[in-house]
């Protein structure tokens, strides 16, 4: 009688940083997160905004201390490359759904398409699609849709900053959309199609930017799997890469310690009000958390734990040592 082979136990570790992942087609955001988490052997991780399985592109993954700032990426403006199939309406608004109607697209001009896109730039109202992850009574709308149930939804206001036509070949229209959080691109595709009179659905979608980070700097899961462990760790960006658009405040050691205890600090005269700033300790130079400034006071909002600060400081020190050796 032989012993059954034992499954090797994966030792998890505390990592603090952001991995820019280029999510592949056909994989859910959570599945992509779990694969990356396993490859990095990370203890704590989360993604910053769901991409549908049929969508590809930028998916920032947060590890450890960076998860405290994932909402920043969720709230950030987004950029997408969307391919619309003109003349075809589907039950889901995209290529997964059943075709409900087809109409001819002959006679359309580029001027008509440009005008239809321009009508959707600015502050607009969107009705969330039934095939979405939006919750109703604790249940995702797509769960109701799969049962053939339609739930009443309230329109939402979103902002479309710009729509650029990248290509147009008869039924295939490719556009670049820059928009606020919460924008449903499939709904935008349907609305543009309705305005053109031929209908439309979304046949492909790729997220190319979220806030200040770009898909050009992202890595695929296949490329990540082919790397050594040290190479994978080297791809982690510091947690404050999500906060680069915010002003920075640096604190001396005593003030830094009090800030980490949640105490307000008085700033030098002339410090203007700010709704959000990133806060650093000087010795060692390390991120402490986020805050706001009101009436000359620094008011903590999201704080790192002493363990997280120590982990970031150790990572920074190790990177400096490697840099010195290379130089």
BALOBA-1460 file (C-alpha; in Angstrom, 3 decimals):
// residues 327
<rec num="1" residu="x" x="0.000" y="0.000" z="0.000"/>
<rec num="2" residu="x" x="1.471" y="3.334" z="-1.062"/>
<rec num="3" residu="x" x="0.940" y="6.679" z="0.577"/>
<rec num="4" residu="x" x="-1.073" y="9.250" z="-1.322"/>
<rec num="5" residu="x" x="1.073" y="12.115" z="-2.631"/>
<rec num="6" residu="x" x="0.742" y="15.113" z="-0.375"/>
<rec num="7" residu="x" x="-0.213" y="18.450" z="-1.874"/>
<rec num="8" residu="x" x="2.601" y="20.942" z="-1.447"/>
<rec num="9" residu="x" x="1.615" y="23.717" z="0.943"/>
<rec num="10" residu="x" x="2.010" y="27.216" z="-0.454"/>
<rec num="11" residu="x" x="3.565" y="29.579" z="2.087"/>
<rec num="12" residu="x" x="1.847" y="32.960" z="1.830"/>
<rec num="13" residu="x" x="3.723" y="36.185" z="2.529"/>
<rec num="14" residu="x" x="2.868" y="39.788" z="3.227"/>
<rec num="15" residu="x" x="3.404" y="41.842" z="0.076"/>
<rec num="16" residu="x" x="2.662" y="45.555" z="-0.273"/>
<rec num="17" residu="x" x="2.247" y="47.033" z="-3.723"/>
<rec num="18" residu="x" x="0.312" y="47.257" z="-6.980"/>
<rec num="19" residu="x" x="0.591" y="44.904" z="-9.951"/>
<rec num="20" residu="x" x="-0.694" y="46.195" z="-13.288"/>
<rec num="21" residu="x" x="-2.248" y="43.172" z="-14.982"/>
<rec num="22" residu="x" x="-3.382" y="42.904" z="-18.595"/>
<rec num="23" residu="x" x="-6.441" y="40.686" z="-18.103"/>
<rec num="24" residu="x" x="-7.006" y="38.109" z="-20.833"/>
<rec num="25" residu="x" x="-10.214" y="37.382" z="-22.718"/>
<rec num="26" residu="x" x="-12.597" y="34.882" z="-21.117"/>
<rec num="27" residu="x" x="-11.347" y="35.176" z="-17.549"/>
<rec num="28" residu="x" x="-13.246" y="36.896" z="-14.751"/>
<rec num="29" residu="x" x="-11.506" y="39.630" z="-12.772"/>
<rec num="30" residu="x" x="-11.555" y="37.490" z="-9.628"/>
<rec num="31" residu="x" x="-10.072" y="34.468" z="-11.435"/>
<rec num="32" residu="x" x="-7.283" y="36.697" z="-12.791"/>
<rec num="33" residu="x" x="-6.668" y="38.054" z="-9.282"/>
<rec num="34" residu="x" x="-6.476" y="34.576" z="-7.754"/>
<rec num="35" residu="x" x="-3.978" y="33.375" z="-10.383"/>
<rec num="36" residu="x" x="-1.731" y="36.410" z="-9.817"/>
<rec num="37" residu="x" x="-2.083" y="36.055" z="-6.045"/>
<rec num="38" residu="x" x="-1.001" y="32.401" z="-6.264"/>
<rec num="39" residu="x" x="1.993" y="33.224" z="-8.482"/>
<rec num="40" residu="x" x="3.157" y="35.878" z="-6.013"/>
<rec num="41" residu="x" x="2.254" y="33.779" z="-2.944"/>
<rec num="42" residu="x" x="0.548" y="36.850" z="-1.506"/>
<rec num="43" residu="x" x="-1.526" y="36.864" z="1.682"/>
<rec num="44" residu="x" x="-3.904" y="39.731" z="0.974"/>
<rec num="45" residu="x" x="-5.012" y="41.014" z="-2.422"/>
<rec num="46" residu="x" x="-7.887" y="42.700" z="-4.237"/>
<rec num="47" residu="x" x="-8.667" y="44.141" z="-7.664"/>
<rec num="48" residu="x" x="-9.791" y="47.670" z="-8.424"/>
<rec num="49" residu="x" x="-12.900" y="47.421" z="-10.526"/>
<rec num="50" residu="x" x="-14.415" y="44.472" z="-12.361"/>
<rec num="51" residu="x" x="-13.825" y="43.741" z="-16.029"/>
<rec num="52" residu="x" x="-16.307" y="41.386" z="-17.709"/>
<rec num="53" residu="x" x="-14.887" y="38.055" z="-18.969"/>
<rec num="54" residu="x" x="-15.346" y="39.317" z="-22.556"/>
<rec num="55" residu="x" x="-13.299" y="42.450" z="-21.782"/>
<rec num="56" residu="x" x="-9.511" y="42.604" z="-21.736"/>
<rec num="57" residu="x" x="-6.966" y="45.112" z="-20.551"/>
<rec num="58" residu="x" x="-5.816" y="46.994" z="-17.502"/>
<rec num="59" residu="x" x="-6.712" y="45.506" z="-14.120"/>
<rec num="60" residu="x" x="-4.697" y="47.014" z="-11.240"/>
<rec num="61" residu="x" x="-4.241" y="44.447" z="-8.460"/>
<rec num="62" residu="x" x="-3.552" y="45.659" z="-4.926"/>
<rec num="63" residu="x" x="-1.571" y="43.681" z="-2.357"/>
<rec num="64" residu="x" x="-1.292" y="44.248" z="1.386"/>
<rec num="65" residu="x" x="-1.152" y="47.935" z="2.308"/>
<rec num="66" residu="x" x="-2.139" y="48.948" z="-1.234"/>
<rec num="67" residu="x" x="-5.626" y="47.454" z="-0.734"/>
<rec num="68" residu="x" x="-6.375" y="50.412" z="1.569"/>
<rec num="69" residu="x" x="-6.198" y="52.696" z="-1.471"/>
<rec num="70" residu="x" x="-8.015" y="50.497" z="-3.996"/>
<rec num="71" residu="x" x="-11.026" y="52.818" z="-3.844"/>
<rec num="72" residu="x" x="-8.850" y="55.537" z="-5.391"/>
<rec num="73" residu="x" x="-8.477" y="53.432" z="-8.526"/>
<rec num="74" residu="x" x="-12.153" y="52.483" z="-8.436"/>
<rec num="75" residu="x" x="-13.115" y="56.182" z="-8.386"/>
<rec num="76" residu="x" x="-10.622" y="57.193" z="-11.092"/>
<rec num="77" residu="x" x="-11.552" y="58.075" z="-14.666"/>
<rec num="78" residu="x" x="-11.173" y="55.229" z="-17.156"/>
<rec num="79" residu="x" x="-10.243" y="54.852" z="-20.818"/>
<rec num="80" residu="x" x="-11.531" y="52.095" z="-23.119"/>
<rec num="81" residu="x" x="-11.168" y="50.957" z="-26.701"/>
<rec num="82" residu="x" x="-14.600" y="49.673" z="-27.725"/>
<rec num="83" residu="x" x="-15.639" y="47.890" z="-30.909"/>
<rec num="84" residu="x" x="-19.296" y="48.367" z="-31.822"/>
<rec num="85" residu="x" x="-21.191" y="46.090" z="-34.189"/>
<rec num="86" residu="x" x="-23.559" y="48.410" z="-35.970"/>
<rec num="87" residu="x" x="-26.918" y="47.083" z="-37.125"/>
<rec num="88" residu="x" x="-27.125" y="44.320" z="-34.490"/>
<rec num="89" residu="x" x="-28.989" y="44.456" z="-31.168"/>
<rec num="90" residu="x" x="-28.554" y="41.655" z="-28.632"/>
<rec num="91" residu="x" x="-30.253" y="40.657" z="-25.387"/>
<rec num="92" residu="x" x="-27.167" y="41.561" z="-23.329"/>
<rec num="93" residu="x" x="-25.891" y="44.510" z="-25.337"/>
<rec num="94" residu="x" x="-22.730" y="42.589" z="-26.220"/>
<rec num="95" residu="x" x="-21.527" y="39.560" z="-28.195"/>
<rec num="96" residu="x" x="-22.627" y="37.083" z="-25.487"/>
<rec num="97" residu="x" x="-26.317" y="37.745" z="-25.947"/>
<rec num="98" residu="x" x="-28.967" y="36.446" z="-28.295"/>
<rec num="99" residu="x" x="-29.479" y="38.533" z="-31.434"/>
<rec num="100" residu="x" x="-32.761" y="40.398" z="-31.072"/>
<rec num="101" residu="x" x="-32.743" y="42.481" z="-34.235"/>
<rec num="102" residu="x" x="-30.617" y="43.229" z="-37.300"/>
<rec num="103" residu="x" x="-30.920" y="46.320" z="-39.454"/>
<rec num="104" residu="x" x="-29.075" y="47.509" z="-42.560"/>
<rec num="105" residu="x" x="-26.313" y="50.067" z="-42.052"/>
<rec num="106" residu="x" x="-26.015" y="51.210" z="-45.657"/>
<rec num="107" residu="x" x="-26.225" y="54.944" z="-46.083"/>
<rec num="108" residu="x" x="-24.509" y="55.862" z="-42.839"/>
<rec num="109" residu="x" x="-21.945" y="58.622" z="-43.130"/>
<rec num="110" residu="x" x="-18.954" y="59.389" z="-40.956"/>
<rec num="111" residu="x" x="-20.551" y="62.728" z="-40.185"/>
<rec num="112" residu="x" x="-23.632" y="60.987" z="-38.760"/>
<rec num="113" residu="x" x="-21.451" y="58.746" z="-36.594"/>
<rec num="114" residu="x" x="-19.397" y="61.697" z="-35.344"/>
<rec num="115" residu="x" x="-22.593" y="63.580" z="-34.479"/>
<rec num="116" residu="x" x="-24.033" y="60.570" z="-32.608"/>
<rec num="117" residu="x" x="-20.833" y="60.204" z="-30.588"/>
<rec num="118" residu="x" x="-20.698" y="63.929" z="-29.852"/>
<rec num="119" residu="x" x="-24.270" y="63.803" z="-28.494"/>
<rec num="120" residu="x" x="-23.027" y="61.437" z="-25.774"/>
<rec num="121" residu="x" x="-20.094" y="63.560" z="-24.599"/>
<rec num="122" residu="x" x="-20.533" y="65.375" z="-21.298"/>
<rec num="123" residu="x" x="-22.826" y="64.631" z="-18.372"/>
<rec num="124" residu="x" x="-25.292" y="61.970" z="-19.509"/>
<rec num="125" residu="x" x="-27.878" y="59.673" z="-17.932"/>
<rec num="126" residu="x" x="-27.527" y="55.899" z="-18.289"/>
<rec num="127" residu="x" x="-29.896" y="53.096" z="-17.344"/>
<rec num="128" residu="x" x="-27.754" y="50.279" z="-15.852"/>
<rec num="129" residu="x" x="-28.099" y="47.115" z="-17.972"/>
<rec num="130" residu="x" x="-29.741" y="44.010" z="-16.522"/>
<rec num="131" residu="x" x="-26.623" y="42.040" z="-17.426"/>
<rec num="132" residu="x" x="-24.399" y="43.844" z="-14.919"/>
<rec num="133" residu="x" x="-22.927" y="43.240" z="-11.464"/>
<rec num="134" residu="x" x="-25.006" y="46.036" z="-9.917"/>
<rec num="135" residu="x" x="-26.765" y="44.738" z="-6.810"/>
<rec num="136" residu="x" x="-30.520" y="44.691" z="-6.156"/>
<rec num="137" residu="x" x="-31.578" y="43.398" z="-2.729"/>
<rec num="138" residu="x" x="-28.143" y="41.827" z="-2.298"/>
<rec num="139" residu="x" x="-28.227" y="40.005" z="-5.627"/>
<rec num="140" residu="x" x="-26.432" y="40.921" z="-8.879"/>
<rec num="141" residu="x" x="-28.691" y="42.088" z="-11.700"/>
<rec num="142" residu="x" x="-27.281" y="39.459" z="-14.061"/>
<rec num="143" residu="x" x="-28.632" y="36.751" z="-11.726"/>
<rec num="144" residu="x" x="-32.135" y="38.134" z="-12.229"/>
<rec num="145" residu="x" x="-31.549" y="38.471" z="-15.970"/>
<rec num="146" residu="x" x="-30.540" y="34.803" z="-16.269"/>
<rec num="147" residu="x" x="-33.883" y="33.884" z="-14.694"/>
<rec num="148" residu="x" x="-35.732" y="36.053" z="-17.191"/>
<rec num="149" residu="x" x="-36.593" y="38.637" z="-14.535"/>
<rec num="150" residu="x" x="-36.350" y="42.352" z="-15.253"/>
<rec num="151" residu="x" x="-35.793" y="44.617" z="-12.246"/>
<rec num="152" residu="x" x="-36.680" y="48.288" z="-12.219"/>
<rec num="153" residu="x" x="-33.492" y="50.388" z="-12.224"/>
<rec num="154" residu="x" x="-32.867" y="54.062" z="-11.626"/>
<rec num="155" residu="x" x="-30.912" y="56.011" z="-14.278"/>
<rec num="156" residu="x" x="-27.428" y="57.141" z="-13.227"/>
<rec num="157" residu="x" x="-25.478" y="60.200" z="-14.239"/>
<rec num="158" residu="x" x="-21.984" y="59.612" z="-15.619"/>
<rec num="159" residu="x" x="-19.546" y="61.816" z="-17.504"/>
<rec num="160" residu="x" x="-18.127" y="60.989" z="-20.916"/>
<rec num="161" residu="x" x="-15.036" y="63.170" z="-21.298"/>
<rec num="162" residu="x" x="-14.377" y="62.307" z="-24.943"/>
<rec num="163" residu="x" x="-15.186" y="59.838" z="-27.722"/>
<rec num="164" residu="x" x="-12.733" y="59.468" z="-30.605"/>
<rec num="165" residu="x" x="-13.419" y="57.406" z="-33.745"/>
<rec num="166" residu="x" x="-10.377" y="55.184" z="-34.344"/>
<rec num="167" residu="x" x="-11.734" y="53.078" z="-37.225"/>
<rec num="168" residu="x" x="-14.945" y="52.476" z="-39.145"/>
<rec num="169" residu="x" x="-15.436" y="49.631" z="-41.589"/>
<rec num="170" residu="x" x="-19.101" y="49.171" z="-42.527"/>
<rec num="171" residu="x" x="-20.573" y="47.345" z="-39.463"/>
<rec num="172" residu="x" x="-17.460" y="47.623" z="-37.269"/>
<rec num="173" residu="x" x="-16.947" y="50.930" z="-35.439"/>
<rec num="174" residu="x" x="-13.942" y="51.304" z="-33.121"/>
<rec num="175" residu="x" x="-13.966" y="54.177" z="-30.621"/>
<rec num="176" residu="x" x="-11.806" y="55.354" z="-27.734"/>
<rec num="177" residu="x" x="-13.851" y="56.461" z="-24.739"/>
<rec num="178" residu="x" x="-12.585" y="58.473" z="-21.759"/>
<rec num="179" residu="x" x="-15.177" y="58.473" z="-19.014"/>
<rec num="180" residu="x" x="-15.953" y="58.661" z="-15.309"/>
<rec num="181" residu="x" x="-16.307" y="55.650" z="-13.041"/>
<rec num="182" residu="x" x="-19.536" y="53.696" z="-13.324"/>
<rec num="183" residu="x" x="-19.928" y="54.193" z="-17.084"/>
<rec num="184" residu="x" x="-21.443" y="51.201" z="-18.885"/>
<rec num="185" residu="x" x="-19.783" y="51.001" z="-22.283"/>
<rec num="186" residu="x" x="-22.275" y="48.443" z="-23.593"/>
<rec num="187" residu="x" x="-25.081" y="50.882" z="-22.755"/>
<rec num="188" residu="x" x="-23.154" y="53.638" z="-24.529"/>
<rec num="189" residu="x" x="-22.845" y="51.377" z="-27.594"/>
<rec num="190" residu="x" x="-26.582" y="50.677" z="-27.581"/>
<rec num="191" residu="x" x="-27.425" y="54.362" z="-27.179"/>
<rec num="192" residu="x" x="-25.153" y="55.389" z="-30.056"/>
<rec num="193" residu="x" x="-26.744" y="52.684" z="-32.221"/>
<rec num="194" residu="x" x="-30.243" y="53.880" z="-31.304"/>
<rec num="195" residu="x" x="-29.347" y="57.439" z="-32.257"/>
<rec num="196" residu="x" x="-27.997" y="56.227" z="-35.613"/>
<rec num="197" residu="x" x="-31.265" y="54.361" z="-36.212"/>
<rec num="198" residu="x" x="-29.626" y="51.001" z="-36.914"/>
<rec num="199" residu="x" x="-28.974" y="49.733" z="-33.397"/>
<rec num="200" residu="x" x="-25.626" y="48.484" z="-32.111"/>
<rec num="201" residu="x" x="-24.022" y="46.106" z="-29.637"/>
<rec num="202" residu="x" x="-20.573" y="45.799" z="-28.112"/>
<rec num="203" residu="x" x="-18.398" y="43.170" z="-29.811"/>
<rec num="204" residu="x" x="-15.087" y="43.850" z="-28.007"/>
<rec num="205" residu="x" x="-13.850" y="45.974" z="-25.114"/>
<rec num="206" residu="x" x="-10.372" y="46.757" z="-23.809"/>
<rec num="207" residu="x" x="-9.552" y="48.980" z="-20.828"/>
<rec num="208" residu="x" x="-6.447" y="50.995" z="-21.593"/>
<rec num="209" residu="x" x="-6.152" y="53.334" z="-18.595"/>
<rec num="210" residu="x" x="-7.358" y="53.854" z="-15.035"/>
<rec num="211" residu="x" x="-6.409" y="57.170" z="-13.487"/>
<rec num="212" residu="x" x="-2.686" y="57.693" z="-14.015"/>
<rec num="213" residu="x" x="-1.800" y="54.063" z="-14.872"/>
<rec num="214" residu="x" x="-1.749" y="52.679" z="-18.428"/>
<rec num="215" residu="x" x="-2.163" y="49.233" z="-19.979"/>
<rec num="216" residu="x" x="1.191" y="49.688" z="-21.762"/>
<rec num="217" residu="x" x="2.837" y="49.137" z="-18.375"/>
<rec num="218" residu="x" x="0.793" y="46.028" z="-17.557"/>
<rec num="219" residu="x" x="1.848" y="42.377" z="-17.803"/>
<rec num="220" residu="x" x="-0.095" y="39.319" z="-18.929"/>
<rec num="221" residu="x" x="-0.648" y="36.264" z="-16.743"/>
<rec num="222" residu="x" x="1.333" y="34.098" z="-19.182"/>
<rec num="223" residu="x" x="4.323" y="36.422" z="-18.995"/>
<rec num="224" residu="x" x="4.023" y="36.573" z="-15.201"/>
<rec num="225" residu="x" x="3.977" y="32.772" z="-14.952"/>
<rec num="226" residu="x" x="7.123" y="32.501" z="-17.084"/>
<rec num="227" residu="x" x="9.130" y="34.746" z="-14.731"/>
<rec num="228" residu="x" x="11.234" y="33.855" z="-11.735"/>
<rec num="229" residu="x" x="9.914" y="34.739" z="-8.293"/>
<rec num="230" residu="x" x="12.291" y="37.684" z="-7.936"/>
<rec num="231" residu="x" x="11.246" y="39.036" z="-11.343"/>
<rec num="232" residu="x" x="7.580" y="38.874" z="-10.340"/>
<rec num="233" residu="x" x="8.257" y="40.738" z="-7.113"/>
<rec num="234" residu="x" x="10.185" y="43.347" z="-9.072"/>
<rec num="235" residu="x" x="7.007" y="44.235" z="-10.963"/>
<rec num="236" residu="x" x="5.211" y="45.417" z="-7.823"/>
<rec num="237" residu="x" x="4.772" y="49.173" z="-7.737"/>
<rec num="238" residu="x" x="4.608" y="51.001" z="-4.400"/>
<rec num="239" residu="x" x="1.087" y="51.550" z="-3.004"/>
<rec num="240" residu="x" x="1.340" y="55.311" z="-3.549"/>
<rec num="241" residu="x" x="1.448" y="54.832" z="-7.346"/>
<rec num="242" residu="x" x="-2.350" y="55.122" z="-7.088"/>
<rec num="243" residu="x" x="-2.027" y="58.487" z="-5.319"/>
<rec num="244" residu="x" x="0.438" y="60.273" z="-7.584"/>
<rec num="245" residu="x" x="-2.041" y="62.999" z="-8.509"/>
<rec num="246" residu="x" x="-2.396" y="63.996" z="-4.834"/>
<rec num="247" residu="x" x="-0.199" y="66.583" z="-3.067"/>
<rec num="248" residu="x" x="2.394" y="65.122" z="-0.679"/>
<rec num="249" residu="x" x="3.019" y="66.017" z="2.982"/>
<rec num="250" residu="x" x="6.149" y="64.902" z="4.883"/>
<rec num="251" residu="x" x="6.302" y="64.603" z="8.676"/>
<rec num="252" residu="x" x="9.190" y="64.477" z="11.115"/>
<rec num="253" residu="x" x="9.527" y="61.362" z="13.267"/>
<rec num="254" residu="x" x="7.508" y="62.589" z="16.264"/>
<rec num="255" residu="x" x="4.662" y="63.971" z="14.169"/>
<rec num="256" residu="x" x="4.693" y="60.835" z="12.001"/>
<rec num="257" residu="x" x="4.217" y="58.647" z="15.059"/>
<rec num="258" residu="x" x="1.280" y="60.737" z="16.268"/>
<rec num="259" residu="x" x="-0.260" y="60.765" z="12.796"/>
<rec num="260" residu="x" x="-0.151" y="56.951" z="12.703"/>
<rec num="261" residu="x" x="-2.065" y="56.975" z="15.986"/>
<rec num="262" residu="x" x="-4.852" y="58.884" z="14.264"/>
<rec num="263" residu="x" x="-4.070" y="62.282" z="15.808"/>
<rec num="264" residu="x" x="-4.462" y="65.519" z="13.883"/>
<rec num="265" residu="x" x="-1.312" y="67.531" z="13.273"/>
<rec num="266" residu="x" x="-0.959" y="71.310" z="12.953"/>
<rec num="267" residu="x" x="0.759" y="72.285" z="9.697"/>
<rec num="268" residu="x" x="2.882" y="75.395" z="9.021"/>
<rec num="269" residu="x" x="0.984" y="78.629" z="8.266"/>
<rec num="270" residu="x" x="-0.073" y="78.950" z="4.650"/>
<rec num="271" residu="x" x="-1.025" y="75.292" z="4.187"/>
<rec num="272" residu="x" x="-4.093" y="75.470" z="1.969"/>
<rec num="273" residu="x" x="-7.105" y="73.201" z="2.323"/>
<rec num="274" residu="x" x="-6.878" y="69.915" z="0.414"/>
<rec num="275" residu="x" x="-9.493" y="67.183" z="0.176"/>
<rec num="276" residu="x" x="-6.867" y="64.458" z="-0.149"/>
<rec num="277" residu="x" x="-3.098" y="64.287" z="0.342"/>
<rec num="278" residu="x" x="-0.559" y="61.466" z="0.709"/>
<rec num="279" residu="x" x="1.475" y="61.545" z="3.877"/>
<rec num="280" residu="x" x="5.072" y="60.356" z="4.344"/>
<rec num="281" residu="x" x="7.463" y="59.929" z="7.213"/>
<rec num="282" residu="x" x="10.928" y="61.389" z="6.683"/>
<rec num="283" residu="x" x="12.958" y="58.869" z="8.699"/>
<rec num="284" residu="x" x="12.723" y="56.475" z="7.002"/>
<rec num="285" residu="x" x="11.056" y="57.988" z="3.909"/>
<rec num="286" residu="x" x="7.920" y="55.852" z="3.755"/>
<rec num="287" residu="x" x="4.191" y="56.197" z="3.067"/>
<rec num="288" residu="x" x="2.104" y="56.536" z="6.231"/>
<rec num="289" residu="x" x="-1.360" y="56.925" z="4.734"/>
<rec num="290" residu="x" x="-3.748" y="59.521" z="3.370"/>
<rec num="291" residu="x" x="-5.348" y="62.608" z="4.901"/>
<rec num="292" residu="x" x="-7.132" y="65.870" z="4.227"/>
<rec num="293" residu="x" x="-6.123" y="69.411" z="5.189"/>
<rec num="294" residu="x" x="-8.643" y="71.810" z="6.699"/>
<rec num="295" residu="x" x="-7.955" y="75.081" z="8.536"/>
<rec num="296" residu="x" x="-4.259" y="74.278" z="8.843"/>
<rec num="297" residu="x" x="-4.787" y="70.825" z="10.310"/>
<rec num="298" residu="x" x="-3.744" y="67.492" z="8.822"/>
<rec num="299" residu="x" x="-6.662" y="65.108" z="9.372"/>
<rec num="300" residu="x" x="-5.908" y="61.361" z="8.952"/>
<rec num="301" residu="x" x="-8.233" y="59.335" z="6.720"/>
<rec num="302" residu="x" x="-6.571" y="56.030" z="5.721"/>
<rec num="303" residu="x" x="-3.672" y="54.893" z="7.903"/>
<rec num="304" residu="x" x="-1.171" y="52.119" z="7.402"/>
<rec num="305" residu="x" x="-0.488" y="49.798" z="10.317"/>
<rec num="306" residu="x" x="2.968" y="49.785" z="11.970"/>
<rec num="307" residu="x" x="3.578" y="46.372" z="10.361"/>
<rec num="308" residu="x" x="2.694" y="47.729" z="6.912"/>
<rec num="309" residu="x" x="4.925" y="50.780" z="7.377"/>
<rec num="310" residu="x" x="7.782" y="48.517" z="8.483"/>
<rec num="311" residu="x" x="7.207" y="46.254" z="5.469"/>
<rec num="312" residu="x" x="7.288" y="49.193" z="3.061"/>
<rec num="313" residu="x" x="10.396" y="50.617" z="4.720"/>
<rec num="314" residu="x" x="12.159" y="47.247" z="4.446"/>
<rec num="315" residu="x" x="11.188" y="46.923" z="0.764"/>
<rec num="316" residu="x" x="12.435" y="50.448" z="0.050"/>
<rec num="317" residu="x" x="15.719" y="49.746" z="1.817"/>
<rec num="318" residu="x" x="16.203" y="46.503" z="-0.136"/>
<rec num="319" residu="x" x="15.516" y="48.269" z="-3.447"/>
<rec num="320" residu="x" x="18.074" y="50.990" z="-2.585"/>
<rec num="321" residu="x" x="20.706" y="48.372" z="-1.823"/>
<rec num="322" residu="x" x="20.073" y="46.609" z="-5.140"/>
<rec num="323" residu="x" x="20.252" y="49.951" z="-6.969"/>
<rec num="324" residu="x" x="23.601" y="50.785" z="-5.351"/>
<rec num="325" residu="x" x="25.021" y="47.389" z="-6.401"/>
<rec num="326" residu="x" x="23.821" y="47.866" z="-9.965"/>
<rec num="327" residu="x" x="25.218" y="51.406" z="-10.145"/>
